[in-house]
Amino acid sequence: MAKTALILALTLALPAAANAGTPSDSRVTLAAGACQTALPVFDGVVRKRPLAVQNEGTSITFVTCGLEGRFNAEQVTTRVFIGFVNNSSSEATVNCTLVDGRDSISNPVYMPKTVLLGANTPMTEAAWTSVDNEGDNFIYPAISCSLPPGTGIKAVGQRLVTATP
């Protein structure tokens, strides 16, 4: 557990290259508070535990995690990340799509990413930055992932640019 906390702390402490020198604030939310199954059919095999939302079934399930945005469609999120766990004895491939709702949540942008999780891996991260979004910061980010059996989401997070005094 200390190792996971250290990884999360180091991840959020790294400066965002696109916003070097800009004051920022980081948020990390455990998956149990930010993620849910995409359809009721997945509810029976996805377990929400304090430290992960875990696929305990025998087939792929879909989970969606929502992050915060700001009123007036402010482009304040410079980095979005999601942390995975693999409790199975074999490698697993997780496919995710970051969806940024954009202005008025009516003109979404979709950014897919594939992550390979090693067997019995306590923490693997996937991240999107403004570089992945044609240089724009994110407005209303959410992530949808397909979780193979034995895998889960530990946490989601974001780095937000704060207003300068």
N, C-alpha and C positions, 0 to 999 in steps of 0.2 A: 504494500500500500504506500509506503514511503517513497518507493521508486516511482510509482505512478504520479504521486503528488509532485515529486521533483521534476519529472518530465513535463507535467502541465505548467509548473512554475517557470521552467526554462523556456518553454515554448512561448509563453505570453510575455516573457521579458525581452525576447529578441525584437529589435527595432524593425518597423515596417520600412523597407527601402524607399517606397514611394512617398513616405511622409516623414523622413528623417528630420528631427528637430521640431516636429509638430507635437504638441501635448496630446496624449492619448489616454484612454481608459480601457481596461480589459474586463470582459465578463466571461465567466465560466459557469455553465449550468449543468448539473448532473442530468443524465438522460432521463431518469425517472420523472423529472419535472418538465422536460422540454419535448419529449418524444412520445409518439403513440403509433399504434399499428395503422396501416393505411386503409384496411378494410376489416369489418367485424370477423371475417373468416380467419384472420390471423390471430385474433385475441386468445384463442385456446392454446397456442404454442409459444407465444411471446410472454415472457415473464418480466415484469417490472420489479427489479430489486433495488435496494438503496444505491448500489454502485454500478448498475448497468441495466439496460433493457436488452434482454438476452433471448435469442431464438433457441428454444429447447425442443423444437420439432424435428422432423426428418426431411423437410423440404424448405426451399427458399421462402422467406417472408419479407414483407415490405414495411418499413418504418419511416415515418416522417417526423422531422424535428424542426420546430419553429424558433426563430430568434427575434430579438427586438428590433424595432425600427423607430423612427422619430416622426412626429407630425410634420406636415408640409413637405414630405418626401425629401428630407435632407439626406444627402449622400455622406453618411458619417461612418459607416463600417468599412475599414480598410482591409480587414482580414477576417475570414471565417474558418473555423476548424472543427473537426469532428474526430473524436478518439474512439478507437475500436479495441475489442478484446476478442481473442480466439481461444476458446477453451477446448477445442477439438484437437485430436492427435494428428490432423492433416492440415496442409495449407488450405486457405480459402480465399476466394476472390470476391470482394465486395464492390458492387457498382453503385455509385451515388450520383445524384444530380443536384447541384445547388441551383435553386430557382430564386432569382431576385425579382420581386414584384414590381420594381421600378416605380415611376410616378403613378399615383392613384391605384396601385396594384393592378393595373390594367394593361401594361405592356411588358410582360415578363421576359427575362433573359434566362436561358437554360445553359448550365455549364457542367457537363458530365465529367466524372473522374472514376478511374478504376484503381483499387488498392489491393495489393496482395498481402494477406496476413499469414505470417509463419505459424506453424503448429504451436499450440500452447503459448501464444504470445500475450503478455499482460497488457500491452498498449502499443498501438500503431496509429499514426495520425494521418489524416488527409487535410489539406488546407487549400483555400482559394484566396487570392489577393486581388487588388485592383488591377494588377498586370493581367490576370486571367479575364478581366472584365473590360478589356480595351482601354485601360487606364482610369476607368470610373470607379469610385467607391460604391459600395452596395447600399441600397435603401431599405428594403424589406426582405432579408434573406431567410430562406428555409431550405432544408436538405431532405431529400428522399433517398433511401438506400434499400437495396435488396440484400438481406442478410442470410447467408447460408447457415445450415444447422451448426450449432455450437458457437456461433459468433454473436457479438453484441456491441452495443454502443455504450461507452462509459460516460462521455460528456460532450457537450458542444460549447463553442465559445466564439467570441468575436473581439476584435480590437476596434474601438471607436475613437474618432478624432474628437477632441473636446474643443469648445470655443476658446479662443485666445482672449485674455483680458484686455 
